[in-house]
Amino acid sequence: MQLKRPVRRSLLVAHVAVSVGWLGLSLSLLALGIAGVATRSPDTAAAAYRAMRIFADWLLLPIAGLTLVSGLVLALGTPWGLTRHRWVWAKFWLTLAAAAASAFALRPEIDAAADEVDRLAAGEAVTGAADLVVAPSVATAVYAFITAVSVLKPWGPTRRGRRLRSAGARQSATRPKTAG
């Protein structure tokens, strides 16, 4: 099934928008994580971790999910396909892994830090706060890599993609030519 051009273009714009939003969210979480770790003010650290929780609770999973779903629909509804090109296949698996890491590792870590801030006495440091810098740093690097792959489209077709391409070429060669 191929998406019609207006639908494909609209979906592509939506996919790029949510993907860029995910990268921006990751950078925001990184900035807040750095602020929480680097500050000497317990109030600033507490505010940073609470803000991270708001972003994680309200935006992280919806943006990750929309990025994954819109990319999958684009892959399945366009000639690029999901398994025809290595770069599309790599993007899919990296996006799936990033979404899973966001849901099952980053978000619980942020929630734990925000809960801990509420329990701690003023001036005490949150345990594991460095993870709140490392995880968004890794996520930002992964999203930047996925973006580069989207733009550069490196690597060739997969074995399946080469087979489909050659089958299509053979089919076109055997079709009778019509006079224009």
C-alpha positions as CSV (number, residue, x, y, z in Angstrom):
1,M,0.0,0.0,0.0
2,Q,1.4,3.4,-1.0
3,L,0.2,6.6,0.7
4,K,-1.2,9.3,-1.6
5,R,1.1,12.3,-2.0
6,P,-0.8,14.8,0.2
7,V,-1.1,12.2,3.0
8,R,2.5,11.2,2.7
9,R,3.7,14.8,2.8
10,S,1.5,15.6,5.7
11,L,2.7,12.6,7.6
12,L,6.3,13.4,6.7
13,V,5.9,16.9,8.2
14,A,4.3,15.5,11.3
15,H,7.1,12.9,11.6
16,V,9.8,15.5,11.3
17,A,8.1,17.8,13.8
18,V,7.7,15.2,16.5
19,S,11.2,13.8,15.8
20,V,12.7,17.3,16.2
21,G,10.5,17.7,19.3
22,W,12.0,14.6,20.8
23,L,15.5,15.9,20.2
24,G,14.5,19.2,21.8
25,L,13.0,17.4,24.7
26,S,16.1,15.4,25.2
27,L,18.2,18.6,25.1
28,S,15.9,20.2,27.7
29,L,16.2,17.2,30.0
30,L,19.9,17.3,29.6
31,A,20.0,21.0,30.5
32,L,17.8,20.4,33.5
33,G,19.9,17.4,34.6
34,I,23.1,19.4,34.4
35,A,21.5,22.2,36.3
36,G,20.4,19.8,39.0
37,V,23.9,18.2,39.4
38,A,26.0,21.3,39.0
39,T,24.1,23.8,41.2
40,R,25.0,24.4,44.8
41,S,21.4,25.5,45.5
42,P,19.1,22.7,46.8
43,D,16.1,24.8,45.6
44,T,17.5,25.0,42.1
45,A,18.3,21.2,42.0
46,A,14.8,20.4,43.3
47,A,13.2,22.7,40.7
48,A,15.3,21.1,37.9
49,Y,14.3,17.6,38.9
50,R,10.6,18.5,39.3
51,A,10.7,20.2,35.8
52,M,12.3,17.1,34.4
53,R,9.4,15.1,35.9
54,I,6.8,17.3,34.2
55,F,8.5,16.9,30.8
56,A,8.9,13.2,31.3
57,D,5.3,12.6,32.5
58,W,3.6,14.8,29.9
59,L,5.8,14.7,26.8
60,L,8.3,11.9,26.7
61,L,6.1,8.9,26.0
62,P,3.7,10.7,23.6
63,I,6.5,12.2,21.6
64,A,8.4,8.9,21.5
65,G,5.3,7.0,20.5
66,L,4.3,9.5,17.8
67,T,7.8,9.4,16.4
68,L,7.9,5.6,16.2
69,V,4.4,5.3,14.8
70,S,4.7,8.1,12.2
71,G,8.1,6.7,11.1
72,L,6.7,3.2,10.8
73,V,3.6,4.3,8.8
74,L,5.9,6.3,6.5
75,A,8.2,3.3,6.0
76,L,5.3,1.0,5.2
77,G,3.4,3.5,3.1
78,T,6.3,4.7,0.8
79,P,8.6,3.1,-1.7
80,W,11.4,3.2,1.0
81,G,9.8,0.3,2.8
82,L,10.8,-0.8,6.3
83,T,13.1,-3.6,5.2
84,R,14.3,-2.4,1.8
85,H,17.1,-0.1,2.9
86,R,19.5,-0.5,5.7
87,W,19.2,3.1,6.9
88,V,15.4,2.8,7.3
89,W,15.9,-0.5,9.1
90,A,18.6,1.0,11.4
91,K,16.4,4.1,12.2
92,F,13.5,1.8,13.1
93,W,15.5,-0.3,15.6
94,L,17.2,2.7,17.1
95,T,13.9,4.6,17.5
96,L,12.3,1.5,19.0
97,A,15.3,1.1,21.4
98,A,15.2,4.8,22.4
99,A,11.5,4.7,23.0
100,A,11.8,1.6,25.2
101,A,14.8,3.2,27.1
102,S,12.7,6.4,27.6
103,A,9.8,4.4,28.9
104,F,11.5,1.8,31.1
105,A,14.7,3.5,32.2
106,L,14.8,7.3,31.8
107,R,11.3,8.1,32.9
108,P,11.4,6.0,36.1
109,E,14.9,7.5,36.9
110,I,13.4,11.0,36.6
111,D,10.4,10.1,38.7
112,A,12.7,8.6,41.4
113,A,14.8,11.7,41.5
114,A,11.8,14.0,41.8
115,D,10.4,11.8,44.6
116,E,13.7,11.8,46.4
117,V,13.9,15.6,46.2
118,D,10.6,15.8,48.0
119,R,11.9,13.5,50.8
120,L,15.4,15.0,51.3
121,A,16.3,17.6,53.8
122,A,17.5,20.9,52.3
123,G,21.1,20.6,51.1
124,E,21.2,16.9,50.6
125,A,22.2,15.6,47.1
126,V,20.0,13.3,45.1
127,T,21.5,9.8,44.7
128,G,22.1,8.8,41.1
129,A,21.7,12.4,39.8
130,A,24.6,11.8,37.3
131,D,22.4,9.3,35.5
132,L,20.0,12.2,34.8
133,V,22.9,13.8,32.8
134,V,24.2,10.6,31.2
135,A,20.9,9.3,29.9
136,P,19.8,12.5,28.1
137,S,23.3,12.8,26.7
138,V,23.2,9.4,25.2
139,A,19.6,10.0,24.0
140,T,20.7,13.3,22.3
141,A,23.6,11.5,20.6
142,V,21.3,8.7,19.3
143,Y,18.7,11.2,18.0
144,A,21.4,13.3,16.3
145,F,22.7,10.1,14.7
146,I,19.2,9.1,13.6
147,T,18.8,12.6,12.1
148,A,22.1,12.3,10.2
149,V,21.0,8.9,8.9
150,S,17.7,10.4,7.7
151,V,19.4,13.2,5.9
152,L,22.4,11.2,4.4
153,K,20.7,7.9,3.8
154,P,23.9,5.9,4.0
155,W,24.4,2.2,3.3
156,G,22.8,0.4,0.4
157,P,19.6,-1.6,0.1
158,T,19.1,-4.8,2.2
159,R,19.2,-8.2,0.5
160,R,15.4,-8.0,0.3
161,G,15.6,-4.5,-1.2
162,R,18.1,-5.7,-3.9
163,R,15.9,-8.7,-4.7
164,L,12.8,-6.5,-5.0
165,R,14.6,-3.9,-7.1
166,S,15.9,-6.5,-9.5
167,A,12.5,-8.2,-9.7
168,G,11.0,-4.8,-10.5
169,A,13.6,-4.1,-13.2
170,R,13.0,-7.6,-14.8
171,Q,9.2,-6.9,-14.7
172,S,9.6,-3.5,-16.5
173,A,11.9,-5.0,-19.1
174,T,9.3,-7.7,-20.0
175,R,6.4,-5.2,-20.3
176,P,5.5,-4.3,-23.9
177,K,6.3,-0.7,-24.7
178,T,3.4,1.5,-25.8
179,A,3.7,4.3,-28.3
180,G,3.4,7.7,-26.6
